[in-house]
């Protein structure tokens, strides 16, 4: 049922927005002659003015009121510029007028935005410290690159099949690249926040979102340098494989839900096995102190992301061609070879064939598991070359169990 007095409820939302934002500004305005010009009463009245303007004169009167608020805010800033050069209060005052007007048409949206504005104002100290002391220049640059890839490049790409065999959809390819960049960034952020306080296992799990193969090599190098960290490094190496399965789930869900459904049991079996095997070493690893390490650098590699897009495009075309020439056997060969370098690109290329009705969902299971298998071979090579015998004889059995569990899931439950 619709509320009996929607206008009153919308005005209540406008009132709440003004009070919410005004409370923070009142706490920060100070006292005496040097106090700020706007507090809780000013913000509340400003929000109500925006709402009343929409009710009485529509959007045109709201624009007039907003210009008036902007003029008053500008005058207040000019008078107080010697004491406080900031524009936060003045900008918040203008935003409050607009939110008050928005509350009449879209109260839910206005309320949400009001909470966001109030949250930004309240978290001023934490935000300033994060931007000035925690973020590095490389991380800021990576954030801008990710924003450009998501908000600028993605909308401009055509959403249609092009290229040989109609195998390439630029927007689909770029969505996958953005997802890979985003997941890698999340793993990097986790390492930055946690550091080494909880040992190498958790760091390995988080770093696996960037690259499980690279993580195994790095953990092996750590174990080779310090034998006391062998169990912790093994736990981190095997747990990084969990990230491989999580990424596959996310990417397959974005590309072909039918493929994800067909692979749900094998992926679950492999992921749980990796988690259990890593957990055997994690219990011992968490008892060891790990030297503090700052994981500062790039959240992701733009070059790697572009190479991923290129590799994915080549694999898509090659898979479509071989599938056209030789049937499913061609797809299996390409996926297996591609898996030596990257599981995800091979899996996405096969899932894309399913999404375009070039391949059945059940027919995609074996090629994707073949890519996982050949990628496991690459991980084993990194374990041997990076960590030596002691590290390899502990990591490789875990990798074998993981891939065997995935195949068993496909064999008995597929």
Buried (B, 14 or more C-beta within 10 A) or exposed (E): EEEEEEEEEBBBBBBBBBBBBBBBBBEBBEEEEEEBBBBBEBBBBBBBBBBBBBBEEEEEBBBEBBEBBBEBBEEBBEEBEEEBEEEBBBBBBBBBBBBBBBBBEBBEEBBEBBBEBBEBBBEEEEEEEEEEEEBBEEBEEBEEBBEEBBEEBBEEBEEEEEEEBEBBBBBBBBBBBBBBBBBBBBBBBBBBEBBBEEBBBBBBBBBBBBBBBBBBBBBBBBBBEBEEBBBBBBBBBBBBBBBBBBBBBBBBBBBBBBBBEBBBBBBBBBBBBBBBBBBBBBEBBBEBEBEEEEBEEBBBBBEBBEBBBEBBBBBBBBBBBBBEEEEBEBBBBBBBBBBBBBBBBBBBBBBBBBBBEBBBBBBBBBBBBBBBBBBBEBBBBBBBEBBBEBBBEBBBEBBEBBBBBBBBBBEEEB
